[in-house]
Amino acid sequence: MGKHTDALNYYSMALRVEPNNITSLLNKALTLSFLGKYDESISYYDDVQKQEKLSDVASAKSEAYQR
């Protein structure tokens, strides 16, 4: 899990520089889900969905809600 925690920190730093970066938002959401932080991941999926209409986002968000 150490690598995932490191990745989460890097995504957070990237989002401070560019808060609406879709790739960073989505990867942070995926990483949070992997770490079991489902409620927090959903808010990042919501941010991505506001910017992009991606069916994959809806699917990943659905998985987070189911946990």
MOCOR-V188401 format. One record per residue. N is the residue number from 1. RES is the residue in one letter. PSI is psi in degrees with one decimal (NA if undefined). Layout:
n = (N | N)
res = (RES | RES)
psi = (PSI | PSI)
This chain:
n = (1 | 2 | 3 | 4 | 5 | 6 | 7 | 8 | 9 | 10 | 11 | 12 | 13 | 14 | 15 | 16 | 17 | 18 | 19 | 20 | 21 | 22 | 23 | 24 | 25 | 26 | 27 | 28 | 29 | 30 | 31 | 32 | 33 | 34 | 35 | 36 | 37 | 38 | 39 | 40 | 41 | 42 | 43 | 44 | 45 | 46 | 47 | 48 | 49 | 50 | 51 | 52 | 53 | 54 | 55 | 56 | 57 | 58 | 59 | 60 | 61 | 62 | 63 | 64 | 65 | 66 | 67)
res = (M | G | K | H | T | D | A | L | N | Y | Y | S | M | A | L | R | V | E | P | N | N | I | T | S | L | L | N | K | A | L | T | L | S | F | L | G | K | Y | D | E | S | I | S | Y | Y | D | D | V | Q | K | Q | E | K | L | S | D | V | A | S | A | K | S | E | A | Y | Q | R)
psi = (-15.6 | -40.8 | -36.2 | -37.3 | -40.9 | -45.6 | -41.7 | -42.0 | -41.2 | -40.5 | -38.6 | -42.2 | -43.3 | -38.2 | -23.1 | -33.9 | -42.9 | 84.6 | -21.2 | 19.3 | 114.2 | -44.3 | -45.5 | -40.4 | -46.7 | -42.9 | -34.1 | -41.7 | -45.9 | -42.0 | -42.3 | -41.6 | -44.7 | -36.6 | 1.5 | 11.6 | 65.9 | -43.4 | -41.0 | -37.8 | -35.6 | -37.8 | -34.1 | -37.3 | -40.2 | -42.7 | -40.5 | -44.1 | -31.2 | -29.8 | -31.4 | 143.1 | 86.2 | 125.8 | -30.9 | -34.8 | -44.3 | -39.3 | -46.2 | -40.6 | -39.6 | -41.8 | -39.3 | -39.0 | -32.7 | -13.0 | NA)
